[in-house]
Amino acid sequence: MDEQWRHGPPGFRRWVAGAGRGRLPWVSTFLVLLFTQIGSGFAAHGQEGARAPLDGFGRALIVLAAVPLLLRYRHPVAVVFGTSAVTLVYVGAGYPYGPVFLSVAVACFAAVVAGHRHAAWGALGMLWAGHLLISHWLYVWLPPTHDDAAPWEQELLVVAWAVAVLALAELMRARREQWARERAEREQAARRRADEERLRIARELHDVLAHSIAVINVQAGVGLALLDTDPEQARTALTTIKSASKEALGEVRQVLDTLRAPGDAPRAPAPGLDRLPELVEQAAAAGLTVDVTHEGRRVALPPGADLAAFRIVQEALTNVVRHSGSRHARVRVRYDGGTLELTVDDDGPATRAEAGGSGNGLAGMRERAVALGGTIEAGTRPDGGFRVRAVLPQRPQEKTT
């Protein structure tokens, strides 16, 4: 069965249940057969004298028209033409008009919805042309005897019936395609959200680990250099390494908490600018003196903006530790109207030494800023130092002093 059958609602999928898994539509086919047999009996009684009596051969033709419907999902083209041909034989034998055409309607419906609309149109056209030929020219040689030509108004009813069947089938086909598009869009949106979430987690882990490992790397170098000559200073370096690694593990756990079941509350609040003193202490442990200044009236930032601001400053200071020969940096936090401006300066020069890392720090800062509708600039200063300047929209929630 066509893969897109799975995109319909559950009730519709049950209607075509098992078409691709080996099961046949026994129930619906039996109901069609039962209805056509009983209905044709009533039709024969109502058309007695005008059409041939419904005998055993006529009953057999009704069965032959309905039984192929068992295969209408697997072989829709063969079924629609076979059912139409048997029905045409039934009409040519002079048997009464009636529910026998239901088998053709079901076969056409299945063919159109499966995407074989031309086959359905061709089968209905064949049936109509054959009926036209029988009822207006061949009726003289066909039963019942002494029959007259059918009125032309009857052909209009046949055409209307055929158009109604095709219209209903086309409507269902269009609905099925709409269900398929909607499901594909939902799946694409889910994949996009998953990709964005993976990118967010990767960015968070990069920022957390890059900063902490930079501090650990510097302190490990100090400890190794002073291990024999100044054991006390080496002990201090190892203490700093322990503290930085513990902090890193805590933040990594916090980031990975987002992978827990949806709806679970986070175990710790996301970091924000209120934790700038911790960054200053960690930078000091790595041998970098950081001066922080605030300008303007402070506002409470939304969690996303607060986290982005913290990570930008963290990554900028990490880059100073890794790549700059300066042991002094300046951080300026400026609240200006509806924006937050962050500036991190160092006096340089660049060390030109291999400092490790992925090289994605500046790209990560830029992604954070752009995601919030902000901008970021990073580059050397005219005096030889390096500057990172980020401008983020505040969208304040609650003003504070």
N, C-alpha and C positions, 0 to 999 in steps of 0.2 A: 504494500500500500504506500501511497505517496507519504513522504516524511511529514509533510505539513499537516496531515490529519491530527497530529499530536498537539497542534497549537490551538485547537478549539476548546471550548469549555468542557467540563467533565461529562455532562449529559450528552453532548454531541459526540465526544470520543467514545462513549459507551455504545452509541448508535452504530458506530463502525468498529466495535470492539473486535480485536483479534485479527484484523485483516492482514497485518504484517507478521503475526505470530502463529499462523497455521490454523486458526479457528475460522469457521464459516458462519455467516449470519443466518443461522437456522431459524431463529424465532421470527425475525421479520419476514423471511421468505415464506415460512409456513402461514403467517397471518395474511400475506398477500394472496397465497394460493387458496386459503380458506374463504377469504372475502370474495375472490373472483368466482369460485365455484358456487357459493351460495347466491351471490348477487346475479350471476348469469342465469341461475334457475328462475329467479324472480323475473329477470328480463325476458326470458323465453316465454314465461306465462303471459307477460304483458304484450309481447309481440307475436302471440300465437296467430297463425294464418298469414302474417306479413313476412315472417322469416322462417327458415327451415327449423324443424324441431331440434332441440338440443339432445343429441343422442350420445352414445359412448365415444364415438370418434371426436365429437365436439368437446366432450369432457376431457379427452386425452390431449387435445390441442391446448386447452386451458392449462393443463398440467405442464405440457412442454414449453409453454410461454413463461410459466412462473419458476420452474425448477432451475433454469440457468441463472436466476438471480442469486443463487448461492455463490457464484463466482464473479459477481459484479464488481468487487473490489480488486480482484486479482487480474481479471481480463475484461475490463469494462467495454472495450471496443467490440470484441467478439460477442459479448452478451447482448449489447444494445442492438446489433444487427440481427443476431439470432432470434431474439424476442420479437423484433419487428417483423421478421420474415414469417415466423409461426403465426403471429397475429394476422398478418395479411392472408395467409392460407385460411385461417378461421373465418375472416370476412368473406373471402372468395367462395367458401363452402356454403355461404348463405346463412350462417348461424346468427343469432340475435346480437345486436349491438349491446354493449354494456360494460361491466367491470373488467372485461378482458384487457382493455386498454390501460388498466392500472399497472400491469406488468411492464408495458412499454414506458410508462411515465417514470417508474422506479428505475428502470435501466438507464433511461436518458439522464435522470437526475444524477445517478452515480457517475456516469461518463463525464458529464459537464463538470461536476465538482472535482473529479480526478484530473481535469485539465484536457480532456478529449472532447472539446466542444464541437469541433468539426465533424467528428464521428457521430455525435448525438444529432446534430443538425441533418447530416446525411441520412441517418436511419429514419428520422421523422419525415424527411422529404421523400424517401423511398416509400414509406407507409402511406403517405398522403397521395403520392402519384399513383400507387397501386390501387388505392381505394377509388380515386378519381376514374381510373381506367375501368375498374370492375363495375362501379355503380352507374357509369354512363355509356359504356360500349360493350363490355363483355357480359353484362347481366343477362343477355338473351340466351347465352349458352351455359350459364351457370345457375345452380339452384338459388332460390326456390323457383319452380316453374311458373310461367306466366307473370314474372316479376316486371315491374316498371322501372324506368330510370329514376334515380334518386333526385329529389329537387336540389337545385343549385344552392338554395339557402342552407342545406345541410352541410355543404362544403365549407361555408363560412364558419359553422360551428366547429368543424374539424380543425380548420386553421386557427380559430380562437383557442381551442384546446391545446394545440401544439405550441402556440405562442406562450400560453400560460405556463405550460410545463417548462419550456426553455427559460422563461423569465424567472421562475422560481429557482431553477437550478443555477442560473447565472447569479442570482442574488446570494445564494448560499456559497457559491464559489468566491464571490467578492468578499463575503464575510470571513471566509476561511483565510483568504489572503491578508485581510486586515488583522485577523488574530495572529497570523504568522509574523507580520510586520511589527505588531505591538509587542509580541514576545521577544522578537529579535532586538527591538529597541530596549526592552527591559533588561535583557541579558547583557547588551552592550553597555548600558548604564551601570549595571552591577559590576562588570569587569572594569569599567573606568573608575568607579569608586574604590574597588579593591586595589587598582594600580596606584591611585592617589594615596590611599592609606599606606601601602607599602613604601611609597616614596617618602611620605611624612615620617614614618618610623625610621627609615634608613637615614633621613636627614637628622632626626633627633639623636640617633645613636652616633652618627658622625660627629655632631657638635659636642656631645657629652664626652666621648672617648678621645677626640682630638685634643681637647683642652686638658683633660686629666693626664693623658699619656705624655703630653708635652711637659707638664710639671714633673711627672715621674721620671722622664728621660733626663731632665736637667739635674734633678736631685740625685739620681743614680750616678751620674757623672761626677757630681761633687763628692758623694760618698766614696766612690772608688778612688778618687784623687787624694782624699784625706784619710783613708782607712788606716794607714800606717803612721802618718805624721800627726794627725789630730783626730783621735778616735771619738772625742766628744762631739765635734762638729759632724763627723760621719754619722754618729747616732742621731743627731738632729735631722740630718738629711733622710735617714731611714724612717724616722718618725713622720716626716712630711710625706714620704712615699706611702706609708701606711694610711695616713689621713686622706690623701688624694685618691688612693685606690678604693677606700671605703666609700667616699663620696661618689665616685664613679659608679660603683656597684649599686648604690642606692638609686641613682638617677637612671641607670639601665633598667633596673627592676620597675621603676615608675613608668618608663617608656613601654616596656613589654607588658605592663598591666593592661594596655589598650587592646591586647590580643585576647583577653579573657572574654567570657560570655557577654553579649550585649546587655546593657542595663545595669551591670555591676558598677558600683561607685568606685572612683579612683581611690587608692589608698593614701595618696599624698597629693597636695595641690601642685600644679605645674609651677616651675620657677618663674619669677618675674623680676622687674627692676628693683624690688625691695631686697633682693639678694645680691645686689652689687657689692656690698661690703665683703661677702664671701669670695667673690671673684678677685677683689683687691688683695685679700689675704692669700689666696692661692697663687696669684701672680707674685706676691712678695716672697712666698716660699720658693718660687723659681728664680728669684733674684731680680724681679722687675718691680720698680716702684711706680705706683699708679696714683695719679691725682684725679679726683672726681669732683666736678662742679655741676650744680643745678641752676638753671635759669628759668624764669617764668613761674607762673602759678601751676603747681602740680595738679594732675587729675588722675583719677583711677581709670586705668586702661582696661578694655575687655581682655579676657584671658588670652585670646589668640594673639593680640597685639602685644600684650605684656610679655608673653613667652618669646615672640619673635624679637622684640627689643633686647631681651636678656641674651638670647642666643647670638645675636649680631655682635653685641659687645664682647661676649665670651669668645667668639671666633676671631674677632679683631685682636684681642689681647693674646690669644693663642698664636696668631701669626707673628705678633711682635716677639714673643718668646722664641719662636722657631727661627724666624728669618731675619731679625733685626739685631744689629750690634748694640743698639741703644738699651740701656737699663732703666729707662724712664719713659712712661707713657702718660697721656692725658686723656681723660674721658669727660666729655661735656654732654649733659642731658638738658635739652632746651625745649620747654613747652611754649609753643607760639600759636595762639589761636586754636585752630582745629588740627594742628600737626604736632608731631613729636620729632625733634631733630636730635640725632645721635652722632657725635663726632669723636673718633678715636685717633689720636696723633702720636707718632713717635719720631725721634730725631734721627734715626738711622745711624750709620748706613746699613745696607743689607749685608748679611754675613757671607753670602754666596756659597754657604755650606749646605750639604744635603741634610735636610731636617726631617725627612720622612713625611708621612701623610699621603693622602690620596690626591691632593691638588684640587679638591672640590670645595674648599672652604668658601672662597669668594662666590662661586656659583650658588652654593647653598644659601648664603646671605642674600644674594640677589633674588632667588626664588621666594624666600620668605617675604621680602619687601614687596615684590610684585604681587604675590598672592593677597596681600592686604591693600593693594592699590597704591603702594608707595614706591619710592625710588631709592637707589643706592649708588654711590660713586666711590671708587677705590683707585688710588694711584699715588705716584710719588709727588712730593711737594717741591716747590722751586728750591728750597734750602737743602734738599737731599733727604728729608725724612719721608714718611709714608702716612697717608691719611685715608680713613674710611669714614664716609659721611652718608648716613641713612635718614630719609624723611618718611615717616609713617603717619597715616591719618589717625587721629586720637579716637574719634567716636566715643567720647567719654560716657561712662555710666553714672558716675557719681563724683562730684568734685570734693576734693579735700584740701586742707591747708598743709 
